[in-house]
């Protein structure tokens, strides 16, 4: 189950990085938007994992 959480976290980060790339492209900073969105979603995944330990 631990591998499943890791895979889901990576998928969420990739999807949000793509969304950040699209949003950043409209604001003339595509790579910056992708990095920002990926970092925000990565931190959110870490906080979720810390708050919900394995049972």
N, CA, C and O atoms as CSV, one atom per row, in Angstrom:
chain,resi,resn,atom,element,x,y,z
A,1,UNK,N,N,0.823,-1.192,0.000
A,1,UNK,CA,C,0.000,0.000,0.000
A,1,UNK,C,C,0.867,1.256,0.000
A,1,UNK,O,O,0.446,2.300,-0.498
A,2,UNK,N,N,2.066,1.162,0.551
A,2,UNK,CA,C,2.953,2.317,0.600
A,2,UNK,C,C,3.389,2.736,-0.802
A,2,UNK,O,O,3.521,3.927,-1.082
A,3,UNK,N,N,3.614,1.751,-1.692
A,3,UNK,CA,C,3.982,2.065,-3.073
A,3,UNK,C,C,2.835,2.752,-3.800
A,3,UNK,O,O,3.059,3.613,-4.652
A,4,UNK,N,N,1.612,2.373,-3.465
A,4,UNK,CA,C,0.446,2.982,-4.092
A,4,UNK,C,C,0.371,4.466,-3.778
A,4,UNK,O,O,0.071,5.271,-4.659
A,5,UNK,N,N,0.639,4.836,-2.531
A,5,UNK,CA,C,0.638,6.251,-2.145
A,5,UNK,C,C,1.709,7.020,-2.898
A,5,UNK,O,O,1.483,8.153,-3.324
A,6,UNK,N,N,2.861,6.413,-3.061
A,6,UNK,CA,C,3.952,7.076,-3.771
A,6,UNK,C,C,3.588,7.300,-5.230
A,6,UNK,O,O,3.825,8.380,-5.770
A,7,UNK,N,N,3.020,6.299,-5.865
A,7,UNK,CA,C,2.638,6.419,-7.276
A,7,UNK,C,C,1.552,7.472,-7.443
A,7,UNK,O,O,1.613,8.280,-8.369
A,8,UNK,N,N,0.574,7.471,-6.571
A,8,UNK,CA,C,-0.496,8.465,-6.657
A,8,UNK,C,C,0.061,9.865,-6.439
A,8,UNK,O,O,-0.358,10.798,-7.124
A,9,UNK,N,N,0.980,10.036,-5.519
A,9,UNK,CA,C,1.592,11.337,-5.281
A,9,UNK,C,C,2.358,11.814,-6.506
A,9,UNK,O,O,2.291,12.991,-6.860
A,10,UNK,N,N,3.077,10.923,-7.149
A,10,UNK,CA,C,3.810,11.303,-8.354
A,10,UNK,C,C,2.867,11.672,-9.497
A,10,UNK,O,O,3.127,12.617,-10.242
A,11,UNK,N,N,1.786,10.932,-9.632
A,11,UNK,CA,C,0.813,11.236,-10.684
A,11,UNK,C,C,0.184,12.601,-10.438
A,11,UNK,O,O,0.010,13.383,-11.373
A,12,UNK,N,N,-0.157,12.889,-9.190
A,12,UNK,CA,C,-0.726,14.196,-8.852
A,12,UNK,C,C,0.265,15.304,-9.160
A,12,UNK,O,O,-0.122,16.351,-9.678
A,13,UNK,N,N,1.537,15.091,-8.852
A,13,UNK,CA,C,2.545,16.110,-9.115
A,13,UNK,C,C,2.735,16.340,-10.611
A,13,UNK,O,O,2.909,17.480,-11.040
A,14,UNK,N,N,2.706,15.278,-11.409
A,14,UNK,CA,C,2.865,15.417,-12.858
A,14,UNK,C,C,1.665,16.144,-13.471
A,14,UNK,O,O,1.833,17.007,-14.332
A,15,UNK,N,N,0.471,15.798,-13.030
A,15,UNK,CA,C,-0.724,16.461,-13.550
A,15,UNK,C,C,-0.730,17.938,-13.169
A,15,UNK,O,O,-1.066,18.792,-13.990
A,16,UNK,N,N,-0.362,18.236,-11.937
A,16,UNK,CA,C,-0.359,19.642,-11.532
A,16,UNK,C,C,0.770,20.409,-12.213
A,16,UNK,O,O,0.617,21.598,-12.492
A,17,UNK,N,N,1.893,19.758,-12.484
A,17,UNK,CA,C,2.974,20.425,-13.209
A,17,UNK,C,C,2.528,20.745,-14.632
A,17,UNK,O,O,2.854,21.812,-15.152
A,18,UNK,N,N,1.801,19.853,-15.257
A,18,UNK,CA,C,1.278,20.121,-16.598
A,18,UNK,C,C,0.279,21.276,-16.563
A,18,UNK,O,O,0.299,22.147,-17.433
A,19,UNK,N,N,-0.586,21.281,-15.562
A,19,UNK,CA,C,-1.540,22.388,-15.421
A,19,UNK,C,C,-0.803,23.702,-15.165
A,19,UNK,O,O,-1.180,24.742,-15.704
A,20,UNK,N,N,0.238,23.656,-14.351
A,20,UNK,CA,C,1.036,24.848,-14.101
A,20,UNK,C,C,1.760,25.324,-15.353
A,20,UNK,O,O,1.943,26.524,-15.554
A,21,UNK,N,N,2.165,24.385,-16.184
A,21,UNK,CA,C,2.810,24.746,-17.446
A,21,UNK,C,C,1.831,25.507,-18.341
A,21,UNK,O,O,2.199,26.499,-18.970
A,22,UNK,N,N,0.595,25.042,-18.395
A,22,UNK,CA,C,-0.432,25.698,-19.208
A,22,UNK,C,C,-0.752,27.083,-18.641
A,22,UNK,O,O,-0.813,28.060,-19.387
A,23,UNK,N,N,-0.955,27.168,-17.328
A,23,UNK,CA,C,-1.266,28.453,-16.706
A,23,UNK,C,C,-0.086,29.407,-16.858
A,23,UNK,O,O,-0.270,30.586,-17.161
A,24,UNK,N,N,1.118,28.898,-16.649
A,24,UNK,CA,C,2.306,29.736,-16.786
A,24,UNK,C,C,2.531,30.204,-18.210
A,24,UNK,O,O,3.088,31.281,-18.424
A,25,UNK,N,N,2.110,29.416,-19.185
A,25,UNK,CA,C,2.265,29.825,-20.579
A,25,UNK,C,C,1.431,31.065,-20.879
A,25,UNK,O,O,1.834,31.915,-21.673
A,26,UNK,N,N,0.279,31.163,-20.247
A,26,UNK,CA,C,-0.545,32.363,-20.429
A,26,UNK,C,C,0.069,33.581,-19.752
A,26,UNK,O,O,-0.196,34.716,-20.148
A,27,UNK,N,N,0.894,33.343,-18.724
A,27,UNK,CA,C,1.523,34.443,-17.991
A,27,UNK,C,C,2.970,34.658,-18.406
A,27,UNK,O,O,3.706,35.373,-17.726
A,28,UNK,N,N,3.389,34.053,-19.508
A,28,UNK,CA,C,4.736,34.182,-20.071
A,28,UNK,C,C,5.835,33.623,-19.174
A,28,UNK,O,O,6.963,34.114,-19.204
A,29,UNK,N,N,5.522,32.610,-18.382
A,29,UNK,CA,C,6.524,31.940,-17.561
A,29,UNK,C,C,6.102,30.482,-17.379
A,29,UNK,O,O,5.694,30.083,-16.288
A,30,UNK,N,N,6.199,29.695,-18.436
A,30,UNK,CA,C,5.658,28.336,-18.428
A,30,UNK,C,C,6.406,27.428,-17.451
A,30,UNK,O,O,5.781,26.708,-16.673
A,31,UNK,N,N,7.729,27.460,-17.489
A,31,UNK,CA,C,8.503,26.559,-16.615
A,31,UNK,C,C,8.327,26.951,-15.156
A,31,UNK,O,O,8.237,26.084,-14.287
A,32,UNK,N,N,8.277,28.236,-14.881
A,32,UNK,CA,C,8.064,28.693,-13.508
A,32,UNK,C,C,6.720,28.249,-12.969
A,32,UNK,O,O,6.620,27.862,-11.804
A,33,UNK,N,N,5.681,28.296,-13.796
A,33,UNK,CA,C,4.363,27.832,-13.366
A,33,UNK,C,C,4.349,26.340,-13.103
A,33,UNK,O,O,3.725,25.881,-12.147
A,34,UNK,N,N,5.039,25.575,-13.952
A,34,UNK,CA,C,5.094,24.126,-13.764
A,34,UNK,C,C,5.820,23.779,-12.462
A,34,UNK,O,O,5.377,22.914,-11.707
A,35,UNK,N,N,6.926,24.455,-12.213
A,35,UNK,CA,C,7.682,24.194,-10.977
A,35,UNK,C,C,6.857,24.582,-9.757
A,35,UNK,O,O,6.805,23.836,-8.779
A,36,UNK,N,N,6.217,25.740,-9.809
A,36,UNK,CA,C,5.419,26.212,-8.677
A,36,UNK,C,C,4.288,25.247,-8.355
A,36,UNK,O,O,4.096,24.884,-7.194
A,37,UNK,N,N,3.539,24.830,-9.364
A,37,UNK,CA,C,2.414,23.925,-9.129
A,37,UNK,C,C,2.896,22.562,-8.630
A,37,UNK,O,O,2.258,21.959,-7.768
A,38,UNK,N,N,4.022,22.072,-9.168
A,38,UNK,CA,C,4.548,20.777,-8.723
A,38,UNK,C,C,5.007,20.836,-7.280
A,38,UNK,O,O,4.788,19.890,-6.523
A,39,UNK,N,N,5.639,21.926,-6.888
A,39,UNK,CA,C,6.089,22.063,-5.502
A,39,UNK,C,C,4.899,22.161,-4.553
A,39,UNK,O,O,4.898,21.542,-3.489
A,40,UNK,N,N,3.894,22.931,-4.932
A,40,UNK,CA,C,2.718,23.068,-4.072
A,40,UNK,C,C,2.019,21.723,-3.893
A,40,UNK,O,O,1.646,21.367,-2.776
A,41,UNK,N,N,1.839,20.980,-4.970
A,41,UNK,CA,C,1.172,19.682,-4.844
A,41,UNK,C,C,2.048,18.675,-4.106
A,41,UNK,O,O,1.530,17.827,-3.380
A,42,UNK,N,N,3.358,18.756,-4.279
A,42,UNK,CA,C,4.258,17.867,-3.547
A,42,UNK,C,C,4.201,18.100,-2.051
A,42,UNK,O,O,4.171,17.147,-1.272
A,43,UNK,N,N,4.185,19.354,-1.648
A,43,UNK,CA,C,4.075,19.672,-0.219
A,43,UNK,C,C,2.733,19.217,0.320
A,43,UNK,O,O,2.654,18.722,1.444
A,44,UNK,N,N,1.675,19.379,-0.465
A,44,UNK,CA,C,0.349,18.922,-0.034
A,44,UNK,C,C,0.322,17.406,0.139
A,44,UNK,O,O,-0.294,16.904,1.080
A,45,UNK,N,N,0.983,16.672,-0.756
A,45,UNK,CA,C,1.047,15.209,-0.634
A,45,UNK,C,C,1.829,14.800,0.606
A,45,UNK,O,O,1.457,13.842,1.284
A,46,UNK,N,N,2.898,15.509,0.907
A,46,UNK,CA,C,3.686,15.205,2.106
A,46,UNK,C,C,2.862,15.450,3.357
A,46,UNK,O,O,2.873,14.630,4.274
A,47,UNK,N,N,2.150,16.561,3.407
A,47,UNK,CA,C,1.315,16.866,4.570
A,47,UNK,C,C,0.213,15.832,4.722
A,47,UNK,O,O,-0.086,15.417,5.842
A,48,UNK,N,N,-0.397,15.406,3.623
A,48,UNK,CA,C,-1.440,14.387,3.687
A,48,UNK,C,C,-0.878,13.078,4.242
A,48,UNK,O,O,-1.516,12.428,5.070
A,49,UNK,N,N,0.300,12.698,3.793
A,49,UNK,CA,C,0.902,11.449,4.246
A,49,UNK,C,C,1.258,11.505,5.731
A,49,UNK,O,O,1.083,10.517,6.444
A,50,UNK,N,N,1.749,12.630,6.194
A,50,UNK,CA,C,2.110,12.777,7.604
A,50,UNK,C,C,0.864,12.755,8.474
A,50,UNK,O,O,0.876,12.168,9.556
A,51,UNK,N,N,-0.222,13.393,8.013
A,51,UNK,CA,C,-1.450,13.449,8.809
A,51,UNK,C,C,-2.213,12.131,8.813
A,51,UNK,O,O,-2.986,11.877,9.738
A,52,UNK,N,N,-2.018,11.288,7.807
A,52,UNK,CA,C,-2.765,10.030,7.707
A,52,UNK,C,C,-1.792,8.858,7.650
A,52,UNK,O,O,-1.543,8.315,6.574
A,53,UNK,N,N,-1.237,8.462,8.801
A,53,UNK,CA,C,-0.289,7.341,8.777
A,53,UNK,C,C,-0.987,6.022,8.441
A,53,UNK,O,O,-2.210,5.905,8.517
A,54,UNK,N,N,-0.172,5.036,8.069
A,54,UNK,CA,C,-0.737,3.715,7.759
A,54,UNK,C,C,-1.387,3.140,8.987
A,54,UNK,O,O,-0.913,3.338,10.106
A,55,UNK,N,N,-2.473,2.428,8.779
A,55,UNK,CA,C,-3.218,1.869,9.912
A,55,UNK,C,C,-3.071,0.392,9.991
A,55,UNK,O,O,-3.635,-0.237,10.887
